[in-house]
Amino acid sequence: MKKQRDHVFILTCTLVAFHCCSCFYLPGLAPVSFCVEGKDEGEDCKASIQLFVNRLDSVESVLPYEYDVFDFCQDAEEQRPSENLGQVLFGERIESSPYKFSFKKEQKCAKVCTKSYDPNNKDDMAKLEFLKKGMELNYQHHWIVDNMPVTWCYDVEDGQKYCNPGFPIGCYVTADGRPKDACVINAEFNKRNTFYIFNHVEIVLTYHSGASEGWRGARLVGATLEPRSIKHVDENNPSCDGGPMDIPADLKSKIQLTYTYSISFVENNNIKWASRWDYILVSMPHTNIQWFSIMNSLVIVLFLSGMVAMIMLRTLHKDISRYNQVDQEEAQEESGWKQVHGDVFRPPRKGMLLAIFLGQGTQTFTMIFITLFLACLGFLSPANRGALMTCAVVLWVLLGTPAGYVSARMYKTFGGEKWKTNVLLTALLCPGIIFADFFLMNLILWAEGSSAAIPFGTLVAVLALWFGISVPLTFVGAYFGFKKQAIEHPVRTNQIPRQIPEQSFFTKPLPGIVMGGILPFGCIFIQLFFILNSIWSHQMYYMFGFLFLVFIILLITCSEATVLLCYFHLCAEDYHWWWRSFLTSGFTAVYLFIYAIHYFMSKLQISGIASTILYFGYTLIMVLIFFLFTGTIGFFACFLFVNKIYSVVKVD
């Protein structure tokens, strides 16, 4: 028994220590100093520089692959840094490479390894075919030095420089002589139906010497490379001055691929270590478009706010004054929202499902708000790999209590009595749908041998987080929710439901719901383009300040659009507002799905059934989360509005 208590105590101390470390130290963000080998070298100043490789991905396929899957040079002493939950879920697989350097030791055309391919050897040809498929689909390397991406910088239109955090394996010239992708950069890539592999890289590492800053050694502030295709005549003494390394599509004779590199070091004391990512982020265009997006969204918000203010200050004020002054008999002849006071708080049909959606929506809303806030503070920057996803998952797990509380409280307000069913469905329904979709996508990734396939152990860990932490917390929240009194409405509900008069086309449920989602979507669609680019086109997303601003604008727009339409429907004496308020702003998710289809058709060159299924499978998860999130915003805005207006009118 004592031994068991000791084990529990040690485990608790370990968890607390881990928690404290994660709070005060951002992994991967501590600077590393480098010194010349044999000179000032020590524990706090390294001489060796290790280049790490990440998974390879493509804009033409959703399936990423590990570096080892392709037949590249392997590290004899392979090391894999520990990865966090976010990295594993995103399919990042970082491992050491055979590219190892010494600080300030420059090398020219150094050999890494040679790979031979014999057309008579099936194993060789299978490896080469996979390599050629990677070149045809424009798969990109992602290399890392000192936690920085090694970038390929090149000139684009208007004399600007773009720094790509990846570079291609190679490229392909089609049978009709058309160069694809990176083959356009060199006129020598001109043989028809031929692949050209980038088997040589010229790496430049920029460093800031610590002389002026007061720390030992130097710190890396930039890592760039230039990929080249070179046919090495003598593999033992490569010269790097030959023509391009071409691989015919139908190989007839044995070929050898020799991989080489050149490394040089440049001192630049103008770049601070803290701002070393700036040259990558600044080269990414679209800041002007971001401001245009914000201005566009603000115009919509101002328009809606003006409409809502006009209704609140003029129309509603007049209505309330008139209703409170006239006699009750005269009021009976009036039409408008006061006439449905006896039915406006009549519990909705399928109240349990609505309560469950509201609970899950509250959980999602809180998770997104906290994640974006932390990202704005810089805790979830691109340098802190996988932190964004890890933070989102951990927050979602810990926010089970608000989900249970809101769901239970609303269900009790609707007059529901099946509290056990309500709690179970709140904890399991929406997460279960997302997990089932995620698991099916994972089966496809497993079948395709992709690095994005989540290991079985990680799946078990995710299930343990769900059932071990999230579900019990949901039960705790529901317990407190059911203990509280049901929310008191300002007016009594009549026993006999009032008949709803014939509605015009625009006050019918469906047109109102469809129209309600347009304005919120108008606020986010430009930002959505950048988010989809970061997910599917593997571009870095770092503008969390803009995103947080758009989040606030979306919150206001969803609330105002729902309140506006709710008021019009109540004026038309239609009191079925519960579900309509949720679906009006929730319909924004349908527009998101339509936009995702448009993005797939017009912006991506994804080919293959597996990649297409994966794209739409993951998109459906995004759409469901967005539906719960926006629907909950609209519902509570409308709930507060209806409660407020009926609390200020005199009703006998």
C-alpha positions as CSV (number, residue, x, y, z in Angstrom):
1,M,0.0,0.0,0.0
2,K,2.9,2.4,1.0
3,K,4.7,1.5,-2.3
4,Q,1.5,2.3,-4.3
5,R,1.2,5.7,-2.5
6,D,4.8,6.4,-3.3
7,H,4.2,5.6,-7.0
8,V,1.2,7.9,-7.1
9,F,3.2,10.7,-5.4
10,I,6.1,10.4,-7.9
11,L,3.7,10.4,-10.8
12,T,1.9,13.5,-9.5
13,C,5.3,15.3,-9.0
14,T,6.4,14.4,-12.5
15,L,3.1,15.7,-14.0
16,V,3.4,19.0,-12.0
17,A,7.0,19.4,-13.0
18,F,6.1,18.7,-16.7
19,H,3.3,21.2,-16.5
20,C,5.6,23.9,-15.0
21,C,8.2,23.3,-17.7
22,S,5.6,23.6,-20.4
23,C,4.4,26.8,-18.9
24,F,7.7,28.7,-18.5
25,Y,9.9,27.2,-21.2
26,L,8.8,27.0,-24.8
27,P,10.4,23.9,-26.3
28,G,12.6,24.5,-29.4
29,L,12.7,28.3,-28.7
30,A,15.9,28.4,-26.6
31,P,18.9,29.7,-28.6
32,V,21.9,27.4,-29.4
33,S,25.4,28.8,-29.7
34,F,27.9,27.3,-32.2
35,C,31.7,27.5,-32.0
36,V,34.6,26.5,-34.3
37,E,35.7,22.9,-33.7
38,G,38.4,22.7,-31.2
39,K,38.1,26.4,-30.3
40,D,35.9,27.5,-27.4
41,E,33.9,24.3,-27.8
42,G,31.9,23.2,-24.8
43,E,28.6,22.1,-23.4
44,D,27.1,25.6,-24.1
45,C,28.7,26.0,-27.5
46,K,28.5,23.2,-30.1
47,A,30.7,22.7,-33.1
48,S,28.6,20.2,-35.0
49,I,25.5,21.2,-36.9
50,Q,23.0,18.4,-37.6
51,L,20.5,18.8,-40.4
52,F,17.1,17.2,-39.8
53,V,14.6,16.1,-42.4
54,N,10.8,16.2,-42.1
55,R,8.1,14.3,-44.1
56,L,7.7,15.1,-47.8
57,D,4.4,16.5,-49.1
58,S,2.9,17.8,-52.3
59,V,0.1,20.2,-53.4
60,E,-1.0,17.5,-55.9
61,S,-1.6,14.9,-53.2
62,V,-2.9,14.9,-49.6
63,L,-0.6,11.9,-48.7
64,P,2.7,12.9,-47.1
65,Y,5.5,10.4,-46.9
66,E,8.4,9.9,-44.5
67,Y,11.9,10.7,-45.8
68,D,12.9,7.0,-45.4
69,V,10.1,5.9,-47.7
70,F,12.0,7.4,-50.7
71,D,15.4,6.0,-51.7
72,F,17.5,8.9,-50.4
73,C,20.7,8.8,-48.4
74,Q,20.1,7.5,-44.9
75,D,21.8,8.5,-41.6
76,A,23.7,5.5,-40.2
77,E,23.0,6.7,-36.7
78,E,19.5,7.8,-37.1
79,Q,17.9,9.9,-34.4
80,R,14.3,10.9,-34.0
81,P,13.6,13.9,-31.7
82,S,10.5,13.4,-29.5
83,E,7.4,14.8,-31.1
84,N,4.4,16.3,-29.4
85,L,0.8,15.3,-30.0
86,G,0.2,18.1,-32.5
87,Q,3.1,17.0,-34.7
88,V,2.0,13.4,-34.7
89,L,-1.6,14.4,-35.6
90,F,-0.4,16.6,-38.4
91,G,1.8,13.8,-39.7
92,E,5.2,15.4,-39.0
93,R,8.0,12.8,-38.9
94,I,11.3,14.5,-38.1
95,E,14.6,12.4,-38.3
96,S,18.3,13.1,-38.5
97,S,19.9,13.1,-42.0
98,P,23.4,12.2,-43.3
99,Y,24.0,15.9,-43.9
100,K,26.3,16.9,-40.9
101,F,28.4,20.0,-40.8
102,S,31.0,21.7,-38.6
103,F,30.6,25.3,-37.8
104,K,32.6,27.6,-40.2
105,K,34.0,24.6,-42.0
106,E,33.1,25.2,-45.7
107,Q,32.9,22.3,-48.1
108,K,32.5,22.1,-51.9
109,C,30.8,19.3,-53.7
110,A,31.0,16.8,-50.7
111,K,29.7,13.4,-51.5
112,V,26.9,12.0,-49.3
113,C,26.1,8.7,-51.0
114,T,25.5,6.9,-54.3
115,K,22.4,5.0,-55.3
116,S,22.4,2.5,-58.2
117,Y,19.4,1.3,-60.2
118,D,19.5,-1.7,-62.4
119,P,16.5,-2.2,-64.8
120,N,16.9,-6.0,-64.3
121,N,16.4,-5.7,-60.6
122,K,12.7,-5.5,-59.5
123,D,13.6,-4.0,-56.1
124,D,15.7,-1.3,-57.7
125,M,13.0,-0.5,-60.2
126,A,10.3,-0.3,-57.5
127,K,12.4,2.3,-55.6
128,L,13.1,4.3,-58.7
129,E,9.4,4.2,-59.8
130,F,8.4,5.6,-56.4
131,L,11.1,8.3,-56.7
132,K,9.8,9.2,-60.2
133,K,6.2,9.3,-58.9
134,G,7.4,11.8,-56.2
135,M,9.0,14.0,-58.9
136,E,5.9,13.9,-61.1
137,L,3.6,14.9,-58.2
138,N,6.1,17.6,-57.2
139,Y,6.8,16.2,-53.7
140,Q,8.9,18.7,-51.6
141,H,11.7,18.2,-49.1
142,H,11.4,19.9,-45.7
143,W,14.8,20.3,-44.0
144,I,15.5,21.8,-40.6
145,V,18.6,23.3,-39.1
146,D,18.6,24.6,-35.5
147,N,14.8,24.4,-35.5
148,M,14.7,26.7,-38.6
149,P,13.4,25.6,-42.0
150,V,16.0,25.5,-44.7
151,T,14.4,27.7,-47.3
152,W,14.7,27.9,-51.1
153,C,14.6,31.6,-52.0
154,Y,13.9,32.7,-55.6
155,D,12.6,35.8,-57.4
156,V,8.9,36.1,-58.3
157,E,7.0,38.8,-60.2
158,D,7.6,42.5,-59.3
159,G,11.2,41.9,-58.3
160,Q,10.1,40.4,-55.0
161,K,11.8,37.4,-53.4
162,Y,9.8,34.4,-52.1
163,C,11.3,32.0,-49.6
164,N,9.8,28.5,-49.8
165,P,10.3,26.4,-46.6
166,G,10.6,23.4,-48.9
167,F,12.2,22.4,-52.2
168,P,11.3,19.7,-54.8
169,I,12.8,16.3,-55.2
170,G,13.1,16.9,-58.9
171,C,10.9,17.7,-61.9
172,Y,9.5,16.1,-65.0
173,V,9.4,17.1,-68.7
174,T,6.3,15.6,-70.3
175,A,6.3,13.5,-73.5
176,D,5.2,16.5,-75.5
177,G,8.2,18.6,-74.2
178,R,6.3,20.6,-71.6
179,P,8.4,21.3,-68.5
180,K,6.4,20.8,-65.2
181,D,6.9,22.6,-61.9
182,A,10.6,23.3,-61.2
183,C,11.7,22.2,-64.6
184,V,10.9,25.7,-65.9
185,I,13.9,27.2,-63.9
186,N,16.6,25.7,-66.2
187,A,16.6,25.7,-70.1
188,E,18.8,22.5,-70.0
189,F,15.9,20.5,-68.7
190,N,14.6,19.9,-72.2
191,K,14.6,16.1,-72.9
192,R,11.1,14.8,-73.5
193,N,9.6,12.2,-71.2
194,T,12.5,12.7,-68.7
195,F,12.9,13.2,-65.0
196,Y,15.5,15.5,-63.5
197,I,16.5,14.9,-59.9
198,F,17.9,17.6,-57.6
199,N,20.8,15.5,-56.3
200,H,23.0,18.5,-55.2
201,V,22.2,21.3,-52.8
202,E,24.2,24.5,-52.1
203,I,23.5,25.4,-48.5
204,V,24.3,28.8,-47.0
205,L,24.1,29.2,-43.2
206,T,23.9,32.8,-41.9
207,Y,25.1,33.4,-38.4
208,H,25.2,36.3,-35.9
209,S,28.5,36.4,-34.0
210,G,28.0,37.0,-30.3
211,A,30.8,39.5,-29.8
212,S,28.6,42.5,-29.7
213,E,25.8,40.8,-27.7
214,G,27.8,39.4,-24.9
215,W,27.3,35.7,-25.4
216,R,29.7,33.0,-26.4
217,G,30.0,31.7,-30.0
218,A,27.6,32.4,-32.8
219,R,23.9,31.8,-33.4
220,L,22.3,30.8,-36.7
221,V,19.9,33.4,-38.1
222,G,19.3,32.0,-41.6
223,A,19.4,28.8,-43.6
224,T,18.9,28.8,-47.4
225,L,19.8,26.4,-50.2
226,E,19.8,26.2,-54.0
227,P,18.8,22.8,-55.4
228,R,20.6,21.7,-58.5
229,S,20.6,18.7,-60.8
230,I,24.2,17.5,-61.6
231,K,25.4,14.4,-63.4
232,H,28.6,13.3,-61.6
233,V,31.0,11.6,-63.9
234,D,33.3,10.3,-61.1
235,E,31.3,9.4,-58.0
236,N,34.4,9.2,-55.9
237,N,35.6,12.6,-56.9
238,P,32.5,14.7,-57.7
239,S,33.2,18.0,-59.4
240,C,29.7,19.6,-59.6
241,D,30.3,21.1,-63.0
242,G,28.5,18.6,-65.2
243,G,25.1,18.8,-67.0
244,P,21.8,17.9,-65.4
245,M,21.1,14.5,-63.9
246,D,18.4,13.1,-66.2
247,I,16.4,9.9,-65.6
248,P,14.5,8.5,-68.7
249,A,10.9,7.6,-68.0
250,D,11.6,4.1,-69.5
251,L,15.0,3.2,-68.1
252,K,17.0,0.8,-70.4
253,S,20.5,0.7,-68.8
254,K,21.9,0.9,-65.2
255,I,22.2,4.4,-63.7
256,Q,23.9,5.8,-60.7
257,L,22.7,8.8,-58.6
258,T,25.3,10.5,-56.5
259,Y,24.0,12.9,-53.9
260,T,26.3,15.8,-53.0
261,Y,26.3,19.2,-51.1
262,S,28.2,22.4,-50.7
263,I,28.1,24.4,-47.5
264,S,29.2,28.0,-46.8
265,F,28.8,30.3,-43.8
266,V,28.0,34.0,-43.9
267,E,28.2,36.4,-41.0
268,N,25.4,39.0,-40.6
269,N,25.1,40.9,-37.3
270,N,22.2,42.9,-38.5
271,I,19.8,40.0,-38.0
272,K,18.8,39.4,-34.4
273,W,18.3,35.8,-33.3
274,A,14.8,36.7,-32.1
275,S,13.7,37.9,-35.5
276,R,15.4,35.2,-37.6
277,W,12.1,33.9,-39.0
278,D,11.2,37.4,-40.4
279,Y,12.8,36.9,-43.8
280,I,10.6,33.8,-44.4
281,L,7.4,35.5,-43.1
282,V,8.0,38.9,-44.8
283,S,8.5,37.1,-48.2
284,M,5.1,35.7,-47.9
285,P,2.7,38.0,-49.8
286,H,-0.9,38.9,-48.9
287,T,-0.5,41.4,-46.0
288,N,-2.3,44.0,-48.1
289,I,-5.0,41.5,-48.9
290,Q,-5.3,40.8,-45.1
291,W,-6.0,44.5,-44.5
292,F,-8.5,44.5,-47.4
293,S,-10.2,41.5,-45.8
294,I,-10.4,43.3,-42.4
295,M,-11.8,46.5,-44.0
296,N,-14.4,44.4,-46.0
297,S,-15.5,42.6,-42.8
298,L,-15.7,45.9,-40.8
299,V,-18.0,47.4,-43.5
300,I,-20.3,44.4,-43.1
301,V,-20.2,44.8,-39.3
302,L,-20.9,48.5,-39.5
303,F,-23.9,47.9,-41.8
304,L,-25.3,45.2,-39.6
305,S,-24.7,47.3,-36.4
306,G,-26.5,50.2,-38.0
307,M,-29.5,48.0,-38.8
308,V,-29.5,46.5,-35.3
309,A,-29.1,49.9,-33.7
310,M,-32.0,51.3,-35.7
311,I,-34.2,48.4,-34.6
312,M,-33.2,48.6,-31.0
313,L,-33.3,52.4,-30.6
314,R,-36.2,53.3,-32.9
315,T,-38.5,50.4,-33.8
316,L,-38.2,48.4,-30.5
317,H,-38.4,51.5,-28.4
318,K,-41.5,52.7,-30.1
319,D,-43.1,49.2,-29.9
320,I,-42.4,48.9,-26.2
321,S,-43.7,52.4,-25.4
322,R,-46.9,51.7,-27.5
323,Y,-47.4,48.2,-25.9
324,N,-47.0,49.6,-22.4
325,Q,-49.3,52.6,-22.9
326,V,-52.3,51.1,-24.7
327,D,-55.1,49.2,-23.0
328,Q,-55.0,45.4,-23.1
329,E,-58.1,45.2,-25.3
330,E,-56.5,47.5,-27.9
331,A,-53.3,45.5,-27.7
332,Q,-55.2,42.3,-28.7
333,E,-55.9,44.0,-32.1
334,E,-52.3,44.9,-32.6
335,S,-50.0,42.7,-34.6
336,G,-46.3,42.2,-33.9
337,W,-43.9,40.5,-31.6
338,K,-45.8,41.1,-28.4
339,Q,-48.7,39.0,-29.6
340,V,-46.7,35.8,-29.3
341,H,-45.6,36.5,-25.7
342,G,-47.5,33.4,-24.5
343,D,-45.7,31.1,-27.0
344,V,-42.3,32.6,-27.5
345,F,-40.7,30.4,-24.7
346,R,-42.6,27.2,-25.7
347,P,-39.9,24.5,-25.6
348,P,-38.6,23.5,-29.0
349,R,-39.0,20.1,-30.7
350,K,-35.9,17.9,-30.4
351,G,-34.8,20.0,-27.4
352,M,-32.3,17.4,-26.3
353,L,-30.4,17.5,-29.6
354,L,-30.4,21.3,-29.5
355,A,-29.1,21.3,-25.9
356,I,-26.3,18.8,-26.9
357,F,-25.3,21.0,-29.9
358,L,-25.2,24.1,-27.6
359,G,-23.0,22.3,-25.0
360,Q,-20.5,21.1,-27.7
361,G,-20.7,24.6,-29.4
362,T,-19.8,26.2,-26.1
363,Q,-16.8,23.8,-25.7
364,T,-15.6,24.6,-29.2
365,F,-16.1,28.3,-28.9
366,T,-14.1,28.5,-25.7
367,M,-11.3,26.3,-27.2
368,I,-11.0,28.4,-30.3
369,F,-11.0,31.7,-28.3
370,I,-8.3,30.6,-25.9
371,T,-6.1,29.0,-28.7
372,L,-6.3,32.2,-30.8
373,F,-5.5,34.4,-27.8
374,L,-2.4,32.3,-26.9
375,A,-1.4,32.3,-30.6
376,C,-1.6,36.1,-30.6
377,L,0.7,36.3,-27.6
378,G,3.3,34.3,-29.6
379,F,3.1,31.0,-27.7
380,L,2.0,29.0,-30.7
381,S,4.3,30.5,-33.4
382,P,5.5,28.3,-36.4
383,A,8.9,27.9,-34.5
384,N,7.1,25.9,-31.8
385,R,6.1,23.0,-34.0
386,G,2.8,21.2,-33.4
387,A,2.0,23.6,-30.5
388,L,-1.2,24.9,-32.1
389,M,-2.8,21.5,-32.6
390,T,-1.5,20.2,-29.1
391,C,-3.0,23.3,-27.5
392,A,-6.4,22.9,-29.3
393,V,-6.7,19.2,-28.4
394,V,-5.7,19.7,-24.7
395,L,-8.1,22.6,-24.3
396,W,-10.9,20.7,-25.9
397,V,-10.4,17.8,-23.5
398,L,-10.2,20.1,-20.4
399,L,-13.3,22.1,-21.5
400,G,-15.7,19.2,-21.0
401,T,-17.2,20.8,-17.9
402,P,-18.7,23.9,-19.7
403,A,-20.1,21.6,-22.4
404,G,-21.9,19.4,-19.8
405,Y,-23.1,22.4,-17.8
406,V,-24.6,24.3,-20.7
407,S,-26.2,21.2,-22.2
408,A,-27.7,20.2,-18.9
409,R,-28.9,23.7,-18.0
410,M,-30.6,24.3,-21.4
411,Y,-32.1,20.8,-21.4
412,K,-33.6,21.4,-18.0
413,T,-34.9,24.8,-19.3
414,F,-36.6,23.0,-22.2
415,G,-38.4,20.8,-19.6
416,G,-36.4,17.6,-20.4
417,E,-36.2,14.8,-17.9
418,K,-33.9,12.2,-19.6
419,W,-30.8,13.6,-18.0
420,K,-28.7,10.4,-18.3
421,T,-29.2,10.3,-22.0
422,N,-28.5,14.0,-22.3
423,V,-25.2,13.7,-20.4
424,L,-24.0,10.7,-22.4
425,L,-24.9,12.2,-25.8
426,T,-23.2,15.5,-24.9
427,A,-20.0,13.6,-24.1
428,L,-20.2,11.2,-27.0
429,L,-22.3,12.3,-30.0
430,C,-20.3,15.1,-31.7
431,P,-16.8,13.9,-30.6
432,G,-17.9,10.4,-31.7
433,I,-18.8,11.6,-35.2
434,I,-15.5,13.4,-35.5
435,F,-13.5,10.5,-34.2
436,A,-15.3,8.0,-36.6
437,D,-14.5,10.3,-39.6
438,F,-10.9,10.7,-38.4
439,F,-10.5,6.9,-37.9
440,L,-11.8,6.2,-41.4
441,M,-9.4,8.8,-42.9
442,N,-6.6,7.1,-40.9
443,L,-7.4,3.7,-42.3
444,I,-7.0,5.2,-45.8
445,L,-3.6,6.7,-44.8
446,W,-2.5,3.4,-43.3
447,A,-3.5,1.6,-46.5
448,E,-1.5,4.1,-48.6
449,G,1.6,3.9,-46.3
450,S,1.5,7.6,-45.6
451,S,3.4,9.3,-42.7
452,A,0.2,11.1,-41.8
453,A,-1.3,7.8,-40.5
454,I,-1.6,8.1,-36.8
455,P,0.2,5.3,-34.9
456,F,-2.1,2.9,-33.0
457,G,-0.5,4.1,-29.7
458,T,-1.4,7.7,-30.4
459,L,-5.0,6.7,-31.2
460,V,-5.3,4.9,-27.9
461,A,-3.8,8.0,-26.2
462,V,-6.4,10.2,-27.8
463,L,-9.2,7.8,-26.8
464,A,-7.8,7.8,-23.2
465,L,-7.9,11.6,-23.2
466,W,-11.5,11.6,-24.4
467,F,-12.8,8.9,-22.1
468,G,-10.5,9.4,-19.2
469,I,-10.6,13.2,-18.9
470,S,-13.2,14.8,-21.2
471,V,-16.1,12.5,-20.5
472,P,-15.8,12.7,-16.6
473,L,-15.5,16.5,-16.8
474,T,-18.6,16.6,-18.9
475,F,-20.4,14.6,-16.2
476,V,-19.2,17.0,-13.6
477,G,-20.5,20.0,-15.6
478,A,-23.8,18.3,-16.2
479,Y,-24.2,17.5,-12.5
480,F,-23.9,21.2,-11.6
481,G,-26.1,22.2,-14.6
482,F,-28.9,19.9,-13.4
483,K,-28.5,21.1,-9.8
484,K,-29.2,24.7,-10.8
485,Q,-32.7,25.9,-11.3
486,A,-34.0,26.1,-14.9
487,I,-33.6,29.5,-16.5
488,E,-36.7,31.6,-15.6
489,H,-38.4,33.2,-18.6
490,P,-39.8,36.8,-18.2
491,V,-43.3,35.7,-19.5
492,R,-45.5,32.7,-18.9
493,T,-46.2,30.2,-21.7
494,N,-49.9,29.5,-22.7
495,Q,-51.2,26.0,-22.5
496,I,-52.7,26.1,-26.0
497,P,-50.3,27.0,-28.8
498,R,-51.1,30.0,-30.9
499,Q,-51.8,29.5,-34.6
500,I,-49.0,31.0,-36.7
501,P,-50.4,33.2,-39.6
502,E,-49.5,32.6,-43.2
503,Q,-45.9,33.7,-43.8
504,S,-44.4,35.5,-46.7
505,F,-41.6,33.9,-48.7
506,F,-38.8,35.8,-46.8
507,T,-40.2,35.1,-43.3
508,K,-40.4,31.3,-44.0
509,P,-37.8,29.3,-42.1
510,L,-35.6,28.1,-45.0
511,P,-35.0,31.5,-46.9
512,G,-34.2,33.1,-43.5
513,I,-31.7,30.5,-42.6
514,V,-30.0,30.6,-46.0
515,M,-29.8,34.4,-46.0
516,G,-28.5,34.5,-42.4
517,G,-25.3,32.7,-43.2
518,I,-24.2,34.9,-46.1
519,L,-23.0,37.9,-44.1
520,P,-20.9,36.0,-41.5
521,F,-19.3,34.1,-44.4
522,G,-18.6,37.3,-46.2
523,C,-16.5,38.4,-43.2
524,I,-14.3,35.3,-43.2
525,F,-13.9,34.0,-46.8
526,I,-10.6,35.9,-47.5
527,Q,-9.1,34.6,-44.2
528,L,-10.4,31.2,-45.0
529,F,-8.4,31.2,-48.3
530,F,-5.1,31.6,-46.3
531,I,-6.1,28.9,-43.7
532,L,-6.9,26.4,-46.5
533,N,-3.6,27.4,-48.1
534,S,-1.7,26.6,-44.9
535,I,-3.5,23.2,-44.6
536,W,-3.5,21.9,-48.2
537,S,-0.8,24.0,-50.0
538,H,1.6,23.6,-47.0
539,Q,2.2,27.4,-46.6
540,M,3.1,28.8,-43.2
541,Y,0.3,30.5,-41.3
542,Y,1.5,33.1,-38.8
543,M,-1.0,36.0,-39.0
544,F,-2.9,35.1,-35.8
545,G,-3.5,38.8,-35.0
546,F,-5.5,39.2,-38.2
547,L,-7.3,35.9,-37.4
548,F,-8.2,36.9,-33.9
549,L,-9.6,40.2,-35.3
550,V,-11.7,38.3,-37.9
551,F,-12.8,35.9,-35.1
552,I,-14.2,38.9,-33.1
553,I,-15.8,40.3,-36.3
554,L,-17.4,36.9,-37.0
555,L,-18.7,36.8,-33.4
556,I,-20.4,40.2,-33.8
557,T,-21.7,39.4,-37.3
558,C,-23.3,36.1,-36.4
559,S,-24.9,37.7,-33.4
560,E,-26.3,40.7,-35.2
561,A,-27.5,38.7,-38.3
562,T,-29.4,36.2,-36.1
563,V,-30.9,38.9,-33.9
564,L,-32.1,40.9,-36.9
565,L,-33.8,37.9,-38.6
566,C,-35.2,36.7,-35.2
567,Y,-36.8,40.1,-34.8
568,F,-38.4,40.0,-38.3
569,H,-39.8,36.5,-37.6
570,L,-41.3,37.5,-34.3
571,C,-42.9,40.5,-35.9
572,A,-44.5,38.1,-38.4
573,E,-45.8,36.3,-35.3
574,D,-43.7,33.2,-35.9
575,Y,-42.5,32.1,-32.5
576,H,-40.4,29.1,-33.5
577,W,-37.1,30.8,-33.0
578,W,-35.1,28.2,-30.9
579,W,-33.8,26.0,-33.7
580,R,-33.9,28.8,-36.3
581,S,-31.5,31.0,-34.3
582,F,-29.0,28.1,-34.2
583,L,-29.4,27.2,-37.8
584,T,-29.3,30.8,-39.1
585,S,-25.7,31.5,-38.1
586,G,-24.8,27.8,-38.3
587,F,-25.6,27.8,-42.0
588,T,-22.3,29.7,-42.4
589,A,-20.8,26.2,-42.2
590,V,-22.6,25.2,-45.4
591,Y,-21.1,28.2,-47.2
592,L,-17.7,27.1,-45.9
593,F,-18.2,23.6,-47.4
594,I,-19.3,25.1,-50.7
595,Y,-16.1,27.3,-50.7
596,A,-14.0,24.2,-49.8
597,I,-15.4,22.5,-52.9
598,H,-14.6,25.6,-55.0
599,Y,-11.1,25.7,-53.5
600,F,-10.6,22.0,-54.4
601,M,-11.7,22.5,-58.0
602,S,-10.0,25.8,-58.8
603,K,-6.8,26.0,-56.5
604,L,-5.6,22.5,-55.9
605,Q,-4.3,20.0,-58.4
606,I,-5.1,17.0,-56.2
607,S,-5.3,13.7,-58.2
608,G,-6.3,10.2,-57.0
609,I,-9.3,8.8,-55.2
610,A,-7.5,8.5,-51.8
611,S,-6.4,12.1,-51.8
612,T,-9.9,13.3,-52.8
613,I,-11.6,11.2,-50.1
614,L,-9.1,12.5,-47.5
615,Y,-9.6,16.1,-48.5
616,F,-13.4,16.0,-48.1
617,G,-13.2,13.8,-45.0
618,Y,-11.1,16.3,-43.2
619,T,-13.2,19.2,-44.6
620,L,-16.4,17.6,-43.1
621,I,-14.7,17.6,-39.7
622,M,-13.9,21.4,-40.1
623,V,-17.5,22.0,-41.3
624,L,-19.1,20.2,-38.3
625,I,-16.9,22.1,-35.8
626,F,-17.7,25.4,-37.5
627,F,-21.4,24.6,-37.5
628,L,-21.5,24.0,-33.8
629,F,-19.3,27.1,-33.1
630,T,-21.3,29.6,-35.2
631,G,-24.7,28.1,-34.3
632,T,-24.0,28.5,-30.6
633,I,-23.0,32.2,-31.1
634,G,-26.3,32.9,-33.0
635,F,-28.5,31.0,-30.5
636,F,-27.2,32.7,-27.3
637,A,-27.3,36.2,-29.0
638,C,-31.0,35.5,-29.9
639,F,-31.7,34.0,-26.5
640,L,-30.5,37.1,-24.7
641,F,-32.3,39.4,-27.2
642,V,-35.7,37.6,-26.8
643,N,-35.3,37.5,-23.0
644,K,-34.5,41.2,-22.9
645,I,-37.4,42.5,-25.1
646,Y,-40.1,40.4,-23.3
647,S,-38.8,41.4,-19.9
648,V,-39.5,45.1,-20.6
649,V,-43.1,44.9,-21.8
650,K,-46.0,44.7,-19.4
651,V,-48.0,41.5,-19.8
652,D,-51.1,40.6,-17.8
